[in-house]
Amino acid sequence: MRSQIYDLMHPLINDGSGVYELDDLTAYIDKLLKKACIISVTDQDILQGFLAYYANDPDKQVGFLSMLVVLPTAQRMGYGRRMVEFCLTDLVHKGYKICRTEVKENNIMAINICKRTGFSLIEKKGKYLIMEKVL
Ligand SMILES: CC(C)(COP(=O)(O)OP(=O)(O)OC[C@H]1O[C@@H](n2cnc3c(N)ncnc32)[C@H](O)[C@@H]1OP(=O)(O)O)[C@@H](O)C(=O)NCCC(=O)NCCS
């Protein structure tokens, strides 16, 4: 899983679009694997996409959607939306009240998928939009 996530994310990092700026992708992936819940879609051993979210708030109030990536050849097939919906349902089953996420203000695809799955803008922090869905 680690190397497949790396291969999926690497082309997005520091690609000049300014969408993802990460100094250490390996450390970021290690943190996700250790601390986050991960939903993935694979086809014939090829990772088509994954969603990583945190459900480790001790008060079980706020879950946090950290990363969602779908392989370019598998985009626009509903994988992204369905993984977000799975994550939201899982948070409900775990007793969470809210799901939050942060997206770069120029990441139109991410903003659209958040709106499509019921998130609303609650705050702007520099270049990031904080979006939230009440579960
Ligand atoms: C954003 C991303 C995860 C969407 O995954 P996907 O599987 O293609 O999305 P879906 O097919 O489920 O589409 C869900 C919604 O996302 C939005 N969307 C998806 N692709 C889009 C595009 N190219 N342009 C604009 N909006 C887009 C639409 O609102 C779409 O709903 P609709 O089909 O009813 O219009 C995918 O494009 C991706 O991996 N992008 C690069 C990484 C990224 O930006 N991740 C999000 C940040 S956490």
The ligand as a MOL file (V3000), in Angstrom:
LIG
                    3D

  0  0  0     0  0            999 V3000
M  V30 BEGIN CTAB
M  V30 COUNTS 48 50 0 0 0
M  V30 BEGIN ATOM
M  V30 1 C -10.7660 15.4030 -6.8710 0
M  V30 2 C -10.7590 13.9340 -7.2750 0
M  V30 3 C -10.3960 13.0860 -6.0740 0
M  V30 4 C -12.1740 13.5740 -7.7660 0
M  V30 5 O -12.2450 12.1630 -7.9370 0
M  V30 6 P -13.2070 11.5210 -9.0170 0
M  V30 7 O -13.3030 10.0630 -8.7210 0
M  V30 8 O -12.7740 11.8930 -10.3670 0
M  V30 9 O -14.5980 12.2690 -8.6740 0
M  V30 10 P -16.0640 11.7700 -9.0140 0
M  V30 11 O -16.1040 11.1030 -10.3320 0
M  V30 12 O -16.6040 11.0160 -7.8450 0
M  V30 13 O -16.8030 13.1590 -9.1170 0
M  V30 14 C -17.4120 13.7620 -7.9660 0
M  V30 15 C -17.4960 15.2730 -8.1580 0
M  V30 16 O -16.1900 15.8560 -8.1640 0
M  V30 17 C -16.1770 17.0150 -8.9910 0
M  V30 18 N -15.1520 16.8270 -10.0390 0
M  V30 19 C -14.5100 15.6730 -10.3420 0
M  V30 20 N -13.6300 15.8800 -11.3530 0
M  V30 21 C -13.7170 17.1910 -11.6700 0
M  V30 22 C -13.0650 18.0040 -12.6440 0
M  V30 23 N -12.1430 17.5190 -13.4890 0
M  V30 24 N -13.3870 19.3200 -12.7060 0
M  V30 25 C -14.3090 19.8260 -11.8750 0
M  V30 26 N -14.9750 19.1060 -10.9320 0
M  V30 27 C -14.6770 17.7930 -10.8370 0
M  V30 28 C -17.5710 17.1240 -9.5820 0
M  V30 29 O -18.3400 17.9710 -8.7430 0
M  V30 30 C -18.0810 15.6950 -9.4950 0
M  V30 31 O -19.4660 15.6200 -9.4110 0
M  V30 32 P -20.3260 15.4730 -10.7880 0
M  V30 33 O -19.7190 14.3250 -11.5340 0
M  V30 34 O -21.6890 15.2150 -10.3010 0
M  V30 35 O -20.1390 16.7590 -11.5060 0
M  V30 36 C -9.7660 13.6420 -8.4350 0
M  V30 37 O -10.0450 14.5380 -9.4860 0
M  V30 38 C -8.3000 13.7910 -8.0370 0
M  V30 39 O -7.6950 12.8360 -7.5830 0
M  V30 40 N -7.7320 14.9870 -8.2190 0
M  V30 41 C -6.3370 15.2350 -7.8700 0
M  V30 42 C -6.1110 15.2010 -6.3760 0
M  V30 43 C -7.0170 16.1710 -5.6210 0
M  V30 44 O -7.1400 17.3320 -5.9670 0
M  V30 45 N -7.6380 15.6630 -4.5360 0
M  V30 46 C -8.5950 16.4030 -3.7270 0
M  V30 47 C -7.9610 17.0740 -2.5770 0
M  V30 48 S -8.1380 16.2550 -1.0270 0
M  V30 END ATOM
M  V30 BEGIN BOND
M  V30 1 1 1 2
M  V30 2 1 2 3
M  V30 3 1 2 4
M  V30 4 1 2 36
M  V30 5 1 4 5
M  V30 6 1 5 6
M  V30 7 2 6 7
M  V30 8 1 6 8
M  V30 9 1 6 9
M  V30 10 1 9 10
M  V30 11 2 10 11
M  V30 12 1 10 12
M  V30 13 1 10 13
M  V30 14 1 13 14
M  V30 15 1 14 15
M  V30 16 1 15 16
M  V30 17 1 15 30
M  V30 18 1 16 17
M  V30 19 1 17 18
M  V30 20 1 17 28
M  V30 21 1 18 19
M  V30 22 1 18 27
M  V30 23 2 19 20
M  V30 24 1 20 21
M  V30 25 1 21 22
M  V30 26 2 21 27
M  V30 27 1 22 23
M  V30 28 2 22 24
M  V30 29 1 24 25
M  V30 30 2 25 26
M  V30 31 1 26 27
M  V30 32 1 28 29
M  V30 33 1 28 30
M  V30 34 1 30 31
M  V30 35 1 31 32
M  V30 36 2 32 33
M  V30 37 1 32 34
M  V30 38 1 32 35
M  V30 39 1 36 37
M  V30 40 1 36 38
M  V30 41 2 38 39
M  V30 42 1 38 40
M  V30 43 1 40 41
M  V30 44 1 41 42
M  V30 45 1 42 43
M  V30 46 2 43 44
M  V30 47 1 43 45
M  V30 48 1 45 46
M  V30 49 1 46 47
M  V30 50 1 47 48
M  V30 END BOND
M  V30 END CTAB
M  END
